[in-house]
């Protein structure tokens, strides 16, 4: 199977060598990262999660050593 793959790549030439992302791919990745950050920010700053985090941190700080 490996020999077949090698011969196929040799026959096609070096067309498969994609070296990086294009500008549109960078733009889409940036937009997706910003959207994810906005959703994560909304979740973390919600009342339920904020109360849970404060409770957990308070219990950790009041723990006896």
Backbone bond lengths (Angstrom), bond angles and torsions (degrees), N, CA, C in turn:
res aa  C-N    CA-C-N  psi(-1)  N-CA   C-N-CA  omega(-1)  CA-C   N-CA-C  phi
1 X - - - 1.445 - - 1.525 110.53 -
2 X 1.327 116.84 -37.70 1.452 120.77 -179.42 1.526 111.27 -65.63
3 X 1.322 117.25 -36.50 1.464 121.39 179.54 1.525 110.19 -66.37
4 X 1.323 116.70 -39.82 1.463 120.63 178.65 1.526 109.76 -62.91
5 X 1.337 116.96 -43.83 1.459 120.89 179.63 1.528 110.99 -62.92
6 X 1.323 116.64 -41.77 1.456 121.05 179.69 1.523 110.70 -63.35
7 X 1.319 117.40 -44.57 1.468 121.43 179.96 1.531 110.95 -65.57
8 X 1.318 116.62 -38.15 1.460 120.22 178.45 1.527 111.05 -64.42
9 X 1.318 116.70 -44.45 1.479 119.66 178.66 1.520 111.00 -65.83
10 X 1.322 117.01 -37.07 1.461 120.68 179.12 1.523 110.42 -66.47
11 X 1.325 116.73 -38.77 1.457 120.72 179.85 1.530 111.68 -68.87
12 X 1.320 116.54 -36.03 1.459 120.10 -179.62 1.520 112.80 -79.52
13 X 1.287 117.52 -17.58 1.457 120.82 -178.68 1.513 110.24 86.11
14 X 1.301 116.06 -159.86 1.460 120.13 -176.80 1.529 111.48 -98.64
15 X 1.306 117.44 37.51 1.457 120.75 -179.99 1.521 112.37 -74.10
16 X 1.307 118.73 -20.13 1.448 121.62 -176.25 1.514 114.64 -84.81
17 X 1.310 119.18 5.03 1.458 121.59 -175.71 1.521 113.01 -86.56
18 X 1.302 117.83 75.00 1.463 121.33 177.37 1.519 108.11 -78.80
19 X 1.325 116.80 118.59 1.454 119.78 -173.24 1.514 114.24 -94.49
20 X 1.313 119.59 -11.28 1.452 119.30 -179.12 1.511 112.08 -178.06
21 X 1.314 114.57 -177.03 1.455 119.81 -178.47 1.522 110.51 -88.20
22 X 1.307 115.08 152.35 1.457 120.07 175.11 1.525 109.34 -85.47
23 X 1.305 116.45 172.97 1.459 121.15 -177.70 1.525 111.64 -61.24
24 X 1.323 116.99 -39.26 1.467 119.42 -179.91 1.526 111.50 -66.72
25 X 1.323 116.77 -33.90 1.466 119.55 177.19 1.531 110.83 -68.94
26 X 1.318 117.32 -38.22 1.465 120.36 174.58 1.522 110.60 -62.93
27 X 1.322 116.42 -41.81 1.468 120.41 -179.53 1.528 110.63 -63.92
28 X 1.318 117.79 -44.73 1.464 120.95 179.68 1.523 110.78 -65.58
29 X 1.318 117.32 -39.23 1.457 120.53 177.60 1.522 111.76 -64.56
30 X 1.323 116.65 -39.81 1.464 121.10 178.43 1.525 110.94 -66.06
31 X 1.315 116.81 -43.45 1.470 120.75 178.66 1.525 110.59 -63.03
32 X 1.326 116.91 -42.69 1.468 120.33 179.10 1.527 111.19 -64.31
33 X 1.320 117.26 -40.83 1.464 120.75 179.17 1.526 111.08 -65.21
34 X 1.331 116.91 -40.23 1.471 120.37 178.53 1.523 111.28 -66.65
35 X 1.328 116.87 -40.34 1.464 120.25 178.58 1.527 110.31 -64.39
36 X 1.325 117.26 -42.20 1.462 121.25 178.61 1.528 110.33 -63.59
37 X 1.334 116.88 -41.36 1.462 120.51 179.18 1.527 111.26 -64.60
38 X 1.322 117.01 -38.11 1.468 120.21 179.07 1.524 111.34 -66.03
39 X 1.329 116.57 -42.66 1.467 120.37 178.40 1.524 110.03 -65.47
40 X 1.315 117.53 -43.87 1.461 121.42 179.30 1.529 110.88 -62.31
41 X 1.315 117.55 -41.12 1.464 121.72 177.86 1.531 110.78 -61.43
42 X 1.334 116.73 -44.20 1.464 120.69 179.47 1.529 111.26 -62.74
43 X 1.330 116.36 -39.80 1.471 120.36 -179.45 1.525 110.04 -67.53
44 X 1.324 117.07 -46.69 1.466 120.82 -175.84 1.524 111.41 -67.94
45 X 1.326 117.80 -33.62 1.461 119.95 -178.49 1.529 113.10 -90.27
46 X 1.324 117.73 3.99 1.466 119.38 177.02 1.532 109.50 -69.50
47 X 1.321 116.52 158.76 1.469 121.26 -176.63 1.527 112.38 -61.65
48 X 1.315 117.07 -42.39 1.469 120.86 -177.03 1.525 110.84 -63.92
49 X 1.313 116.80 -49.62 1.465 120.61 -177.76 1.528 110.28 -69.44
50 X 1.315 117.50 -39.46 1.464 120.78 179.26 1.522 111.02 -61.58
51 X 1.327 116.52 -43.83 1.466 120.38 178.25 1.523 111.10 -63.94
52 X 1.319 116.61 -42.46 1.463 120.43 179.51 1.525 111.16 -63.85
53 X 1.334 117.46 -42.39 1.467 120.40 178.59 1.523 111.79 -64.90
54 X 1.329 116.72 -41.93 1.463 119.78 178.47 1.525 110.96 -64.27
55 X 1.309 117.13 -39.17 1.459 121.15 178.22 1.526 111.15 -64.33
56 X 1.325 115.85 -45.16 1.468 120.24 -179.49 1.522 111.17 -64.34
57 X 1.320 116.74 -44.16 1.471 119.89 179.88 1.532 109.88 -66.79
58 X 1.332 117.66 -39.55 1.465 120.37 177.60 1.507 112.77 -62.25
59 X 1.343 117.05 -41.58 1.472 120.60 177.47 1.524 110.70 -65.52
60 X 1.341 116.85 -38.29 1.471 120.22 -179.08 1.521 110.93 -67.47
61 X 1.329 117.05 -38.42 1.464 119.92 -179.12 1.534 112.58 -74.77
62 X 1.330 117.36 -26.65 1.462 121.29 -179.88 1.532 112.91 -90.45
63 X 1.314 117.72 3.01 1.457 121.28 -177.81 1.528 110.05 -70.61
64 X 1.328 116.53 135.21 1.469 118.28 177.08 1.531 111.19 -75.27
65 X 1.316 115.14 146.79 1.469 119.89 -179.83 1.497 110.20 -104.85
